[in-house]
Amino acid sequence: MWTYSNPVKIIFGAGRFADLANQIGRRRYALITYPDPPFADLADTLAARAGPPAFVVSDVAPNPDYELLENQSSRFSGANREVEVIVALGGGSVIDSAKVFAAAGGDFSKVSRFLETRAGEEAFSFLPVIAVPTTAGTGSEVTCWATVWNERTGRKYSLAHPRLYPEIALVDPELMLGKSHGLTLATGLDALSHSLESIWNINANPVSVRHAVAASNIVLNVLPALLNDLSNLDLRSRMAEAALLAGLAFSNTKTAIAHNLSYPVTLGWGVQHGIACSFTLPVVLRSVTGIGGFREEALKEIFGEDLNTGAEQLARFLTELGVGTRFADHDVPEGKCREIIDLAFAGERGRNFFGTKERFLAAAEQMGVLGDTAT
């Protein structure tokens, strides 16, 4: 027995940014974006078509943190009554921040209370969000959650509520042109992680795995070519489709063990999220060999009949892209690995995993990913 649901209206295609003003309509909007020049130019173009925004947050930073979000929310409070819709123009951090503002309504304490106690959702504002992603990775444009970090306490939270699904996801691959090699790599691997994590997941269903298989195959076939041809619009479009499909997959499942392993690696050693959540994928894949059912069938559609061989192929795929598959490759000392693994399996995303810690540790030993020196 299963269900699948996703209420987001999707508008996809090169040049569709021109439709954004029509989607806003006559509503007063807040614009959430980055401070960099390309985004300022896009903001000017939007203002010429839709009128000036009622409020702008343009100092979004990677990995949205409590301290900055609290400051931004307090600024938002003065304009909150004028805002009828929030436009999030940027990558996952922008879209996640917009969801925080949509819930907070100018008071971040409402969000922090909910994150820490799971109480107080009745105080949320739930302003509608139009998500306009400029990277192909997070899939946040079609999910109902946002990642929030508290660097002071070393904690990572997920703000999740069904009313935080964006109203519209407007995906224009032209906005992804000009992104750097490093950003394209990290976001592309984030999409791959989302798709695979939605398969070896207790919440997987036959619809979500269809999206996940399609997304995984696109990333595995397209990402290396795109990294060698960053200005190729067709390849950018295919990666944007992959990220969207991965988002549609894990919007119903959430992520699993590879993501829980990644969070302390990002917080403690500064590894980019897309890299941190992807380097353990080969060992996770090896650990789920033999799980059976539609999950294993889906993985075999991607990696072939022998998933052990598939795990080795996935490891080679990552290393050929310059991503090491050992904790030590990301400066994580051997003594910290077991602690990270234990905490990961105890957490919510670890409990989403369809496999077991024992099988994971055995696979890690077989693939030699925990030691201090490369093999």
VOGU-3710 file (C-alpha; in Angstrom, 3 decimals, decimal comma):
1> mwtysnpvki> 0,000/0,000/0,000  1,362/3,437/-0,902  0,485/7,006/-1,825  2,184/9,650/-3,937  1,414/13,365/-3,894  3,033/16,541/-5,196  0,971/19,730/-5,612  3,576/21,973/-7,288  2,765/23,454/-10,695  5,868/23,023/-12,877
11> ifgagrfadl> 6,801/25,377/-15,702  9,891/24,096/-17,532  11,945/25,273/-20,492  14,607/27,599/-21,775  13,388/31,184/-21,755  10,531/30,571/-19,330  11,896/33,208/-16,930  9,927/35,607/-19,123  6,722/34,021/-17,733  7,562/34,860/-14,128
21> anqigrrrya> 5,825/38,235/-14,128  2,615/36,597/-15,373  2,791/34,020/-12,558  3,183/36,786/-9,985  0,256/38,639/-11,508  -0,932/41,661/-9,571  0,332/40,324/-6,256  2,852/42,259/-4,168  5,965/40,123/-4,003  9,120/39,743/-1,953
31> litypdppfa> 12,256/38,744/-3,835  14,745/36,391/-2,194  18,026/36,027/-4,072  21,825/36,289/-3,974  23,902/39,489/-3,955  25,984/38,559/-7,014  25,741/40,672/-10,209  23,899/38,087/-12,386  21,067/38,006/-9,858  20,899/41,785/-9,621
41> dladtlaara> 20,460/41,892/-13,404  17,685/39,296/-13,241  16,026/41,254/-10,447  16,069/44,381/-12,595  14,533/42,474/-15,499  11,799/41,113/-13,247  11,077/44,550/-11,760  10,669/45,996/-15,256  8,029/43,365/-16,025  6,278/42,819/-12,693
51> gppafvvsdv> 6,947/46,102/-10,936  9,400/46,593/-8,083  9,279/44,077/-5,234  7,752/45,100/-1,920  10,816/43,703/-0,139  14,170/42,185/-1,100  16,499/39,815/0,721  19,681/39,616/-1,327  22,234/38,480/1,259  21,412/34,761/1,268
61> apnpdyelle> 24,423/32,604/2,153  25,116/28,895/1,530  23,731/26,599/4,235  21,158/29,056/5,748  22,071/29,537/9,408  20,022/30,532/12,460  21,827/33,806/13,037  21,459/35,125/9,492  17,889/33,863/9,108  16,887/35,584/12,335
71> nqssrfsgan> 18,347/38,871/11,093  16,705/38,530/7,681  13,354/37,608/9,200  13,383/40,677/11,438  13,933/42,820/8,341  11,110/40,978/6,596  8,685/41,761/9,423  8,359/45,405/8,433  7,152/44,511/4,934  5,287/41,325/5,798
81> revevivalg> 1,784/42,800/5,581  2,511/44,094/2,094  3,797/40,770/0,740  1,373/38,364/-0,941  3,848/35,978/-2,569  7,566/35,216/-2,192  9,745/34,760/-5,284  12,852/32,652/-4,628  15,396/33,250/-7,395  18,544/31,211/-6,849
91> ggsvidsakv> 19,865/27,867/-5,692  18,730/25,604/-2,884  19,821/27,997/-0,145  17,625/30,748/-1,595  14,600/28,475/-1,940  15,111/27,055/1,566  15,419/30,581/2,993  12,229/31,612/1,201  10,360/28,734/2,847  11,637/29,884/6,237
101> faaaggdfsk> 10,357/33,413/5,574  7,065/31,998/4,277  6,549/30,194/7,580  8,050/32,803/9,912  6,114/35,816/8,674  8,818/38,092/10,070  9,405/36,200/13,342  12,120/33,545/13,117  11,418/32,402/16,685  8,283/30,686/15,337
111> vsrfletrag> 10,459/28,570/13,077  13,195/27,883/15,619  10,610/26,791/18,167  9,050/24,398/15,680  12,428/22,997/14,631  13,482/22,346/18,207  10,167/21,211/19,747  7,915/20,277/16,796  5,302/22,583/18,320  3,833/25,910/17,200
121> eeafsflpvi> 2,998/25,314/13,545  -0,354/27,039/14,073  1,546/30,354/14,245  3,084/29,965/10,781  2,112/32,374/7,990  2,450/30,034/4,978  2,923/32,720/2,363  2,947/31,202/-1,162  6,345/30,702/-2,805  7,312/30,749/-6,476
131> avpttagtgs> 10,613/28,879/-6,763  12,934/29,760/-9,664  16,027/27,517/-9,330  19,279/28,647/-10,916  21,160/25,415/-10,207  20,301/21,786/-10,993  20,639/19,920/-7,727  18,531/20,422/-4,637  15,060/19,802/-6,049  13,802/22,179/-3,343
141> evtcwatvwn> 11,489/23,735/-5,914  9,182/20,696/-5,590  9,602/19,717/-1,924  7,915/20,929/1,240  11,001/21,206/3,413  14,002/23,429/3,936  17,392/22,694/5,474  18,291/25,026/8,337  21,676/25,017/10,072  22,675/26,175/13,534
151> ertgrkysla> 26,428/26,492/13,279  26,772/27,695/16,863  25,392/24,437/18,261  26,553/22,223/15,395  23,002/21,136/14,552  21,152/20,691/11,284  17,371/20,840/11,115  14,721/20,188/8,481  11,770/22,560/8,347  8,971/20,442/6,916
161> hprlypeial> 5,278/21,105/6,418  2,867/20,193/3,586  1,911/23,860/3,195  5,517/24,764/2,362  5,414/23,180/-1,067  6,022/26,013/-3,538  2,997/27,155/-5,451  4,996/27,102/-8,696  8,383/25,775/-9,782  9,592/27,774/-12,780
171> vdpelmlgks> 12,636/25,953/-14,167  14,564/27,789/-16,876  17,837/26,050/-17,818  19,146/29,283/-19,353  19,501/30,592/-15,791  21,972/27,767/-15,109  24,405/28,774/-17,836  27,604/30,314/-16,522  27,721/28,233/-13,354  31,221/27,104/-12,412
181> hgltlatgld> 32,654/23,611/-12,758  32,701/23,132/-8,976  29,111/24,264/-8,451  27,882/22,192/-11,398  29,645/19,125/-9,982  28,351/19,543/-6,438  24,772/20,270/-7,438  24,713/17,469/-9,991  25,885/14,966/-7,392  23,282/16,311/-4,991
191> alshslesiw> 20,618/15,375/-7,545  22,126/11,907/-7,919  22,122/11,500/-4,134  18,481/12,517/-3,877  17,423/10,032/-6,523  19,330/7,063/-5,070  18,419/7,926/-1,484  14,745/7,846/-2,462  15,120/4,259/-3,715  16,825/2,573/-0,718
201> ninanpvsvr> 14,199/4,215/1,469  11,429/2,759/3,618  9,069/5,370/2,141  9,798/4,495/-1,508  6,860/3,728/-3,768  6,467/2,687/-7,416  5,891/6,262/-8,598  8,833/7,770/-6,709  11,221/5,103/-8,033  10,198/5,850/-11,643
211> havaasnivl> 11,283/9,436/-11,127  14,436/8,277/-9,330  15,561/5,824/-12,009  15,101/8,434/-14,738  16,967/11,076/-12,722  19,868/8,764/-11,874  20,368/7,636/-15,443  20,382/11,225/-16,695  22,976/12,326/-14,143  25,260/9,348/-14,756
221> nvlpallndl> 25,138/9,899/-18,513  25,055/13,700/-18,719  27,044/15,155/-15,818  30,545/14,191/-17,090  29,735/15,635/-20,515  28,361/18,840/-19,014  31,458/19,325/-16,864  33,464/19,356/-20,088  31,029/21,705/-21,859  29,558/24,079/-19,270
231> snldlrsrma> 27,925/26,362/-21,826  25,902/23,574/-23,474  22,236/24,512/-23,024  20,933/21,082/-24,021  23,058/19,384/-21,355  22,022/22,032/-18,815  18,376/21,312/-19,679  18,827/17,586/-19,159  20,491/18,119/-15,781  17,700/20,519/-14,786
241> eaallaglaf> 15,227/17,772/-15,670  17,215/15,262/-13,615  17,248/17,526/-10,561  13,513/18,103/-10,925  12,765/14,387/-11,247  14,957/13,639/-8,229  13,025/16,294/-6,317  9,725/14,682/-7,301  11,119/11,355/-6,066  12,398/12,398/-2,664
251> sntktaiahn> 9,566/14,879/-2,090  7,621/11,778/-1,027  10,369/9,806/0,709  12,838/12,296/2,239  16,493/11,320/2,109  18,245/8,469/3,908  21,563/7,355/5,317  24,001/9,045/2,908  22,543/12,425/3,831  22,719/11,724/7,550
261> lsypvtlgwg> 26,363/10,767/7,108  26,975/14,013/5,224  25,781/16,581/7,752  28,649/16,304/10,276  31,117/16,168/7,362  29,770/19,508/6,125  29,599/21,081/9,578  32,921/19,726/10,829  35,134/19,752/7,758  33,451/22,270/5,447
271> vqhgiacsft> 32,765/19,803/2,631  30,159/21,072/0,146  26,794/19,433/0,680  26,583/17,817/-2,764  30,013/16,248/-2,328  29,435/15,254/1,299  26,198/13,404/0,553  27,527/11,613/-2,532  30,915/10,160/-1,617  29,356/7,338/0,463
281> lpvvlrsvtg> 26,841/6,325/-2,236  28,954/3,411/-3,557  29,259/1,757/-0,143  25,534/2,288/0,533  24,728/0,678/-2,816  26,924/-2,332/-2,041  25,265/-2,669/1,368  21,747/-3,004/-0,090  22,569/-5,818/-2,510  19,867/-8,438/-2,086
291> iggfreealk> 17,182/-6,208/-0,530  14,744/-7,482/-3,161  11,460/-6,097/-4,385  10,904/-3,026/-6,526  13,777/-1,199/-4,819  16,376/-3,686/-5,994  14,760/-3,874/-9,422  15,050/-0,092/-9,705  18,714/-0,116/-8,694  19,418/-2,833/-11,258
301> eifgedlntg> 17,809/-0,671/-13,955  20,491/1,897/-13,149  23,556/-0,220/-12,327  22,947/-3,616/-13,936  22,204/-7,039/-12,514  25,298/-7,234/-10,275  25,005/-4,406/-7,740  28,431/-5,166/-6,264  29,913/-4,430/-9,677  27,572/-1,451/-9,888
311> aeqlarflte> 28,987/-0,109/-6,635  32,507/-0,327/-8,012  31,379/1,424/-11,200  29,752/4,186/-9,151  32,964/4,610/-7,156  34,923/4,965/-10,408  32,356/7,471/-11,698  32,954/9,638/-8,635  36,733/9,337/-8,602  36,909/10,194/-12,313
321> lgvgtrfadh> 35,015/13,386/-11,442  37,596/14,112/-8,747  35,486/13,029/-5,764  37,158/10,592/-3,392  34,993/7,852/-1,898  36,825/7,549/1,433  36,229/9,621/4,539  39,946/10,392/4,591  39,665/11,947/1,123  37,588/14,662/2,807
331> dvpegkcrei> 39,946/15,065/5,782  37,709/13,145/8,190  40,003/11,254/10,611  39,527/7,530/10,989  38,710/7,922/14,665  35,640/10,009/13,834  34,184/7,678/11,209  32,484/5,207/13,556  31,019/8,037/15,629  29,580/9,644/12,491
341> idlafagerg> 28,144/6,317/11,327  26,554/5,523/14,697  24,899/8,939/14,896  23,753/8,740/11,291  21,962/5,440/11,748  20,308/6,687/14,948  18,889/9,799/13,252  15,653/10,244/11,307  17,281/9,962/7,877  19,134/6,875/9,069
351> rnffgtkerf> 15,841/5,327/10,083  14,514/6,026/6,578  17,185/3,709/5,195  15,932/0,324/4,009  19,239/-1,367/4,839  21,119/-1,975/8,097  24,149/-0,591/9,865  25,729/-4,052/9,981  25,536/-4,433/6,201  26,828/-0,889/5,732
361> laaaeqmgvl> 29,858/-1,516/7,955  30,591/-4,784/6,159  30,423/-3,035/2,790  32,612/-0,214/4,087  35,198/-2,768/5,169  35,041/-4,539/1,805  35,475/-1,262/-0,095  38,094/0,128/2,306  36,467/3,503/2,884  37,153/4,020/6,600
371> gdtat> 40,967/3,936/6,833  43,378/6,867/6,871  45,301/5,912/3,739  44,038/5,209/0,233  44,153/1,705/-1,195
//
